[in-house]
Amino acid sequence: MSRIVVISSDAQVGEDLEYLSAKPNFRRFLAGGACVRNVRSIYPSVTFPAHATMLTGCYPEHHGVTSNSQFPAFFDPVPWTWFSSFLKC
């Protein structure tokens, strides 16, 4: 069985790769895998909708995740939408 590990670095920009590639642990990750250097985000460009898009290949209008948190947001704390059960595709 083949396996793949996806490492998504939140709030990182392409310019950070030069700095990180000088660090031993990141150098090992970058040397042993693939790296996407130019990505255009979805809208809204927040964590879980972006990750859902990367994993499903669908935009938020199709996978259904449009926010990190659930609505209505009158709960304290606001419940996050981080479960696969929120995906519609």
C-alpha positions in Angstrom: 0.0 0.0 0.0 1.4 3.4 -1.0 1.1 6.3 1.3 1.5 10.0 1.0 2.1 12.7 3.6 0.9 16.2 2.9 2.4 18.9 5.0 0.6 22.2 4.7 2.3 25.2 6.2 -0.3 27.8 7.2 0.6 31.5 6.5 3.8 30.7 4.8 4.8 32.4 1.5 7.1 31.2 -1.2 9.9 33.6 -0.1 10.1 31.6 3.2 11.4 28.5 1.3 14.8 30.0 0.8 15.2 30.6 4.6 13.7 27.2 5.5 15.8 25.2 3.1 18.9 26.4 5.1 17.4 24.6 8.2 18.5 20.9 8.5 15.0 19.4 9.2 13.3 21.3 6.5 16.2 20.6 4.1 15.5 16.8 4.6 11.7 17.3 4.0 12.4 19.3 0.8 15.0 16.9 -0.5 12.8 13.8 0.0 9.6 15.1 -1.5 7.8 17.4 -3.8 7.3 21.1 -3.1 4.7 23.5 -4.6 6.2 26.9 -4.9 3.4 28.9 -6.4 -0.2 28.5 -5.2 -3.2 30.7 -5.8 -5.6 30.4 -2.8 -9.3 30.0 -2.9 -11.7 32.6 -1.5 -12.1 32.8 1.5 -8.4 32.0 2.0 -8.7 30.6 5.5 -7.3 27.3 6.8 -10.0 24.7 6.6 -11.7 25.8 3.4 -8.2 25.9 1.7 -7.3 22.5 3.0 -10.7 21.1 1.9 -10.0 22.4 -1.6 -6.5 20.9 -1.6 -7.8 17.5 -0.5 -11.0 17.3 -2.7 -9.9 19.3 -5.7 -13.2 21.2 -5.4 -14.0 24.8 -4.7 -15.8 25.8 -1.5 -19.1 26.2 -3.4 -18.9 22.4 -4.1 -17.3 20.9 -1.0 -19.4 23.1 1.3 -16.7 24.3 3.7 -16.7 28.1 3.7 -15.3 29.0 7.1 -13.2 27.7 9.9 -16.1 27.9 12.3 -19.8 26.9 12.2 -22.7 29.3 12.0 -24.5 30.6 13.9 -21.5 31.9 15.8 -23.3 32.6 19.1 -21.6 29.7 20.8 -18.7 30.3 23.1 -16.3 28.9 22.0 -17.4 28.9 18.4 -17.4 25.3 17.1 -14.8 24.6 14.4 -15.6 22.8 11.1 -12.7 20.5 11.0 -14.3 17.2 10.5 -14.6 15.3 7.2 -18.4 15.0 7.8 -18.6 18.7 6.8 -17.4 17.9 3.3 -20.1 17.5 0.6 -17.9 15.8 -2.0 
